[in-house]
């Protein structure tokens, strides 16, 4: 009898975390949930604890940890921690075979690095932010570890799968596909009127609010652009972004002989999640609606509009702002999205705030993980304290970079 794989889930109450547990629920004979980490969704977390019986749990604050402990039945045996250090303790104490890193923003960074240092068998990464802000440090740790990183973002999972059995030396380009979000066909001159409710209606995917807004601004694709550079060690000129409204082709690899290998499938995150959980083998999954290419009929592809989706443009040129560009971009965007969701700024002000942060911190450089973490916090504090300037039609950085824009 094959022993169960022990799983630690960072971000268990979010969309990736709940889908991870959905996959495990279909295969209870194969997996044992040993720790769960979450933010503040105590009701969801409490139900997960009662169903999966993890030994260790962490939440965002000490007060929430006390609330959770008070709400659980006295016969439930679970140690409860809090904060980034608590998330790390969950990984270190539970000794998992698999860590699913799906915690939003930088909160799961310490725990993710702990998983690599601890030589977990597989690290599934769905949190693109930590690879964007600290990808080089994670890669360095992986080189000293026996851990295999399996990307869980649908696009990077598609590339990962299309590369299986092939050599990177045979790769001509990687092609990231994106749906274009809810505003792909909306005229640019109407963006000032976009509401929170409109931006949260993604045409193809059901996701958390932050990533859904990132999809609407196309910053999500920009972060994936940076993430792909971190994951696959290719030159930026070998990386392309293509709009694909149907979200059926999740991404492609173009080889030097002209062959294109793509991974296709339904818009369901359980697919890349299941591969990470059971890598290198695949798990059978049950879907309510079988995938049918005939019913889909046609697939469409188009160039992204980098003027309409300024966040994508900024992300694709992150390194022109210095070595710290990705850290600043990610931190400023995280705060800008939060401000938009709280109705404190307009949708069209998100890229302006990000650009202003990039220019403000242009001369800062980071050389260590601690400096990355410090700069991340500093940018977030600056974002809250500095009033947003009026939207600009152009910037000096745009003028300098216009002739160098990637196709």
C-alpha positions in Angstrom: 0.0 0.0 0.0 1.4 3.4 -1.0 1.6 5.9 1.8 -0.4 9.1 1.6 1.3 12.2 0.5 1.3 14.8 3.3 0.1 18.2 2.0 0.5 21.7 3.5 -1.7 24.4 1.9 -0.7 28.1 2.2 -3.8 30.1 1.4 -6.3 27.4 2.1 -9.4 29.6 2.0 -8.7 31.3 -1.3 -9.8 30.0 -4.7 -6.6 28.0 -5.3 -6.6 26.6 -1.7 -10.3 25.6 -1.8 -9.7 23.9 -5.2 -6.7 22.1 -3.9 -8.9 20.7 -1.1 -11.5 19.8 -3.7 -9.0 17.7 -5.6 -7.9 16.1 -2.3 -11.5 15.4 -1.5 -11.8 13.4 -4.7 -8.7 11.3 -3.7 -8.8 10.9 0.1 -6.8 7.7 -0.2 -3.8 9.5 -1.7 -3.4 12.7 0.5 -3.3 13.7 4.1 -3.7 17.4 4.9 -1.2 18.2 7.6 -1.4 22.0 7.8 -3.5 24.9 6.6 -2.6 28.6 6.5 -5.1 31.3 5.8 -5.8 35.0 6.3 -9.0 36.1 8.1 -11.7 33.8 6.6 -12.3 32.0 9.9 -15.7 30.4 9.0 -14.2 28.7 5.9 -11.1 27.7 7.7 -13.0 26.3 10.6 -15.0 24.0 8.3 -11.7 22.9 6.6 -10.2 22.1 10.0 -13.2 20.0 11.0 -13.2 18.1 7.7 -9.5 17.5 7.1 -8.1 17.5 10.7 -4.8 19.2 10.1 -2.3 19.2 13.0 -1.1 22.8 12.5 -3.0 25.9 11.4 -2.0 29.6 11.0 -4.0 32.8 10.4 -2.9 36.4 9.8 -3.0 37.9 13.4 -2.8 36.8 17.0 -6.3 38.1 17.6 -7.7 35.9 14.8 -5.8 32.9 16.2 -7.5 33.4 19.6 -10.9 33.8 17.9 -10.4 30.6 15.9 -9.3 28.6 19.0 -12.4 29.8 20.9 -14.7 28.7 18.0 -13.3 25.2 17.6 -14.6 22.3 19.7 -12.5 21.4 22.6 -11.7 17.9 21.3 -10.1 19.2 18.1 -6.4 18.8 18.5 -4.7 21.5 16.5 -1.9 24.0 17.1 -2.7 27.5 15.9 -0.1 30.1 14.9 -0.3 33.5 13.2 1.5 35.8 10.9 4.2 35.1 8.3 6.3 33.3 11.0 3.3 31.2 11.9 2.8 30.2 8.2 6.4 29.2 8.2 6.0 27.1 11.4 3.1 25.2 9.8 5.4 24.1 7.0 8.4 23.4 9.3 6.5 21.4 11.9 4.2 19.4 9.7 7.0 17.9 7.5 4.9 17.8 4.3 5.7 16.1 1.0 3.9 18.8 -0.9 3.4 22.5 -0.2 0.8 24.4 -2.2 1.9 28.0 -2.1 -1.3 30.0 -2.8 -1.2 32.8 -0.3 -1.8 36.2 -1.7 1.0 38.8 -1.9 4.2 38.4 0.2 2.5 36.8 3.2 3.6 33.3 2.2 7.1 34.1 1.2 8.8 32.9 4.4 6.8 29.6 4.4 7.6 29.0 0.7 11.3 29.4 1.3 11.1 27.2 4.3 9.5 24.5 2.1 12.5 24.6 -0.3 15.1 24.6 2.6 13.3 21.7 4.1 13.5 19.7 0.8 9.8 19.0 0.4 9.3 16.8 -2.6 7.1 19.2 -4.6 6.4 22.9 -4.2 3.3 24.0 -6.1 3.4 27.7 -6.7 0.2 29.6 -7.5 1.3 32.8 -5.8 2.9 34.7 -8.7 3.7 37.6 -6.5 6.5 35.8 -4.5 8.2 34.7 -7.7 7.9 38.3 -9.1 9.4 39.9 -6.0 11.8 37.2 -4.9 12.1 34.7 -7.7 15.9 34.9 -8.0 16.2 34.1 -4.3 13.8 31.2 -4.5 15.6 29.9 -7.6 18.9 30.1 -5.7 17.4 28.1 -2.8 16.0 25.5 -5.2 19.5 24.9 -6.7 20.6 23.8 -3.2 17.5 21.7 -2.6 15.9 18.5 -3.8 12.5 20.2 -4.2 10.8 20.3 -7.5 8.9 23.5 -8.3 5.7 22.8 -10.2 3.9 26.0 -11.4 0.2 26.1 -10.8 -0.8 29.2 -12.7 -2.7 27.8 -15.6 -0.3 29.5 -18.1 2.9 28.4 -16.5 1.6 24.9 -15.9 0.8 24.8 -19.6 4.3 25.7 -20.5 5.7 23.3 -17.9 3.7 20.5 -19.5 4.6 21.5 -23.1 8.2 21.4 -22.1 8.1 17.8 -20.7 10.5 15.5 -22.5 12.1 18.4 -24.4 15.3 20.5 -23.9 15.2 24.2 -23.3 18.0 24.5 -26.0 15.3 23.5 -28.5 12.9 26.3 -27.5 12.5 29.3 -29.8 9.8 31.1 -27.8 7.3 30.8 -25.0 3.8 32.2 -25.7 1.6 33.2 -22.8 -2.1 33.5 -23.6 -4.5 35.7 -21.8 -8.3 36.2 -22.1 -8.1 40.0 -22.2 -10.3 40.2 -19.2 -13.8 41.8 -19.1 -12.6 45.0 -20.9 -10.9 43.5 -23.9 -13.4 45.1 -26.4 -14.4 48.1 -24.2 -13.3 51.4 -25.7 -10.4 53.0 -23.9 -12.1 56.3 -23.5 -14.8 54.7 -21.3 -12.3 53.3 -18.7 -12.9 56.3 -16.4 -16.4 55.0 -15.7 -15.5 51.4 -14.9 -17.0 50.3 -11.6 -15.8 47.8 -9.0 -18.7 45.4 -9.9 -17.8 45.5 -13.6 -14.1 44.8 -13.0 -15.0 41.8 -10.8 -16.9 40.1 -13.6 -14.3 37.9 -15.4 -15.7 36.3 -18.5 -14.0 32.9 -18.1 -12.6 32.3 -14.6 -13.9 32.4 -11.1 -11.1 33.7 -8.9 -10.3 35.8 -5.9 -11.0 39.6 -6.0 -7.4 40.7 -6.3 -6.4 38.4 -9.2 -9.7 39.2 -10.9 -8.9 43.0 -10.8 -5.4 42.2 -12.0 -7.0 40.3 -14.9 -9.2 43.4 -15.7 -6.1 45.7 -15.8 -4.0 42.9 -17.5 -1.5 43.3 -14.7 -2.0 39.6 -14.1 -0.5 38.9 -17.5 2.3 41.3 -16.8 3.1 39.5 -13.5 3.0 36.2 -15.4 5.4 37.6 -17.9 7.9 38.3 -15.1 7.1 35.0 -13.5 7.9 33.1 -16.7 11.3 34.8 -16.9 12.0 33.6 -13.4 10.7 30.1 -13.9 12.1 29.2 -17.3 15.3 31.2 -17.6 14.7 32.6 -21.1 15.6 35.9 -22.6 12.7 38.5 -22.6 12.8 38.5 -26.4 11.8 34.8 -26.4 8.6 35.6 -24.4 5.4 36.7 -26.0 1.9 37.6 -24.9 -1.1 36.8 -27.0 -4.8 37.5 -26.3 -7.0 34.4 -26.6 -10.6 35.2 -25.5 -11.8 31.6 -25.1 -9.1 30.6 -22.5 -8.9 27.1 -24.0 -5.2 27.2 -25.1 -3.6 27.9 -21.8 -0.1 28.7 -23.3 2.3 27.4 -26.0 5.9 26.5 -26.6 7.4 27.2 -30.0 10.4 25.1 -30.9 13.3 25.8 -33.2 11.9 23.5 -35.9 8.7 25.6 -36.0 6.6 23.1 -34.0 4.1 24.5 -31.6 3.1 22.5 -28.5 0.1 23.8 -26.5 -1.8 22.6 -23.5 -5.6 22.9 -23.9 -8.4 22.4 -21.5 -11.4 23.8 -19.7 -11.0 26.9 -17.5 -10.7 24.9 -14.4 -7.8 25.4 -11.9 -8.2 21.8 -10.6 -6.2 20.6 -13.6 -2.9 22.3 -12.9 -3.5 21.8 -9.2 -3.8 18.1 -9.5 -0.6 17.8 -11.6 1.3 19.6 -8.8 -0.2 17.4 -6.1 0.6 14.2 -7.8 3.6 15.1 -9.9 5.0 13.5 -12.0 1.9 11.3 -12.4 -1.6 12.6 -13.4 -4.7 12.2 -11.3 -8.1 11.3 -12.7 -10.6 14.1 -12.1 -14.3 14.3 -12.3 -15.8 17.3 -14.2 -19.4 18.3 -14.3 -19.2 19.3 -17.9 -16.9 17.3 -20.1 -14.6 19.3 -22.4 -15.8 19.3 -26.0 -13.8 21.0 -28.8 -16.6 20.6 -31.3 -18.9 22.7 -29.2 -16.2 25.3 -28.8 -15.9 25.5 -32.6 -13.5 28.4 -33.0 -10.4 29.8 -31.3 -9.2 33.4 -31.7 -5.9 35.1 -31.1 -4.9 38.8 -31.2 -2.2 41.2 -30.1 -2.6 42.9 -26.7 -3.3 46.6 -26.7 -0.5 47.9 -24.6 -1.8 51.5 -24.7 -5.2 50.5 -23.4 -3.8 48.1 -20.8 -1.0 50.2 -19.4 -0.3 47.8 -16.5 0.8 45.1 -18.9 3.1 47.6 -20.6 4.6 48.6 -17.3 5.2 45.0 -16.2 6.7 44.0 -19.5 9.3 46.8 -19.0 9.8 46.3 -15.3 13.6 45.9 -15.5 14.0 49.4 -17.1 13.4 50.8 -13.7 16.3 48.9 -12.1 16.8 45.6 -10.3 14.1 46.6 -7.8 11.5 47.2 -10.6 9.6 44.0 -10.1 9.4 44.4 -6.3 8.1 48.0 -6.6 5.7 47.1 -9.4 4.2 44.2 -7.4 3.9 46.1 -4.1 2.4 49.2 -5.6 -0.1 47.2 -7.7 -1.1 45.2 -4.6 -2.0 48.4 -2.8 -3.6 50.1 -5.8 -5.9 47.1 -6.3 -6.8 47.2 -2.6 -7.6 51.0 -2.8 -9.7 50.4 -5.9 -11.7 47.6 -4.2 -12.3 50.0 -1.3 -13.5 52.7 -3.7 -10.7 55.1 -2.9 -9.3 55.3 -6.4 -10.7 54.8 -9.9 -9.9 51.9 -12.1 -7.9 54.1 -14.5 -5.7 55.3 -11.6 -4.3 51.9 -10.9 -1.6 52.0 -13.5 -0.8 55.7 -12.7 -0.2 54.8 -9.1 2.1 51.9 -10.1 4.0 54.0 -12.6 4.5 56.8 -10.0 5.9 54.2 -7.5 8.3 52.8 -10.2 9.6 56.3 -10.9 9.8 57.3 -7.2 11.9 54.2 -6.3 13.9 54.1 -9.5 17.2 54.6 -7.8 16.7 51.9 -5.1 18.4 48.6 -5.6 18.0 45.3 -3.7 20.8 42.8 -3.1 19.3 40.5 -0.5 16.0 38.9 0.5 15.8 41.1 3.6 16.1 44.2 1.4 13.4 42.9 -0.9 11.0 42.5 2.1 12.0 45.9 3.5 11.4 47.6 0.1 8.1 45.8 -0.4 6.9 47.2 3.0 8.3 50.7 2.2 6.5 50.9 -1.1 3.2 49.8 0.4 3.5 52.5 3.2 4.4 55.1 0.6 1.4 54.1 -1.5 -0.9 54.7 1.5 0.6 58.0 2.5 1.2 59.7 -0.8 -1.9 61.2 -2.6 -2.4 60.0 -6.1 -1.5 62.6 -8.8 -3.9 63.3 -11.6 -3.7 60.8 -14.5 -1.0 61.7 -17.0 -0.9 61.3 -20.7 2.7 60.4 -20.8 5.8 60.1 -18.6 9.5 60.7 -19.1 10.1 56.9 -18.7 7.5 56.1 -21.4 9.1 58.6 -23.7 12.5 57.0 -23.2 11.2 53.5 -23.7 8.7 54.0 -26.5 11.3 53.1 -29.2 12.3 50.0 -27.3 8.9 48.5 -26.6 8.8 44.7 -27.1 6.4 43.4 -29.8 
